Amino acid sequence: MSEKIKLRLEDLMLDPEKYYFFYPGHYGDTFAGVGLVREFERRAGAKVVCLIRPSQELIMRLFEIEEYELIDYDYSETQIFWKRIAALSDLCPHPRRGGIFVVFPNPRIHREYQYSKFYGNMMEFYTWVFHLNGSVADSFQRPTAQQISVSDRFLEKISSIASVEKVVLLSPESLSWSDELGREVEVKKYWENEAQIWTERGYKVVVSSIKPMKIASCAEWIDMTMEEAVWLGIHCHHVTARRSGYTDILCFLCKDLTVVYSSHLNFFCHNFYDPFGLEINEIILPGNEMCDANGIRLSVISDIKNLNQLKRNWRMARFLSHVTWGRNRKKYKKQKKELRSRIMEAEEAKEILS
């Protein structure tokens, strides 16, 4: 366990000779940004102190970075949170010594950054921020697994199922945030089929998700931390995982990885070859192939046309989720989450089409 204590940003004693990078995002965003710290230090001729979520200390160990602080901050996904982050970014819009620079690819935070047609592509953002020469792959530090550790209790849990070499891991959801993608009926059929295929080949299938998920009778759900999921992904026979921050970490370390995308748009923006030059098995979920010439799901085209109405519906669902109770509250919270996901995808698709 780390001996570091959580600090508030306002309590930091800033060294005027060092850069301070604050990573408010989830695992994937933080992983991508931290992997470029060494290159930035080399070019700037100064040290960088990484300011991270307490839950993401694993990333510091993957890159063997010792100069970091755990930041005590309200990380709730709310409008207030992002407004505060944007205000903090305005104080230091570009990396400078003695200043806290927010490392997060979002035009509402970094207003000077003009996105290309691949709206939200984090690697384009890092190229812009750090003035990289050539591809990100040329500057990105490869992570190592030597500081990853798990408890004896976890090892016993895995060995009670099978030897780790005979385990196949399925990860239908992101481990850093959940939008219930893996729980849709059509999508669950894909994961159920995966579980059955590997079982017929003689392997034991383990499922990792935010909440317990029953994929198939032949698959066993296990509650595990991100570090445990990474360790298992490195040592087991095979991993099939939904595109997430987990796959960002695992793509350099896993010997046999299949990454599943929710749509063509998701693949175009977040594949592993463009930034890292990695050729891994990447597929798009069955049922989501109905796309136009730009790779955008046809159902999203309708959402683009009705974007304003979607936003009004989302605001109403958000309001009702606060003022109702019981089953109605759960219903409106789920509705709010689903509408938010549709709005984000429609906005991204709109950028590609413009």
Secondary structure, 3 states (H helix, E strand, C coil): CCCCCEECHHHCCCCCCCEEEECCCCHHHHHHHHCCHHHHHHHHCCCEEEEECHHHHHHHHHCCCCCEEEECCCCCCCHHHHHHHHHHHHHCCCCCCCCEEECCCCCCCCCCCCCCCCCCCHHHHHHHHHCCCCCHHHHCCCCCCCCCCCCHHHHHHHHCCCCHHHEEEEECCCCCCCCCHHHCHHHHHHHHHHHHHHHHCCCEEEECCCCCCCCCCCEEECCCCHHHHHHHHHHCCEEEEECCHHHHHHCCCCCCEEEEECCHHHHHHHCCHHHHCCCCEEEECCCCCCECCCCCEHHHHHHHHCHHHHHHHHHHHHHHHHHCCHHHHHHHHHHHHHHHHHHHHHHHHHHHHC
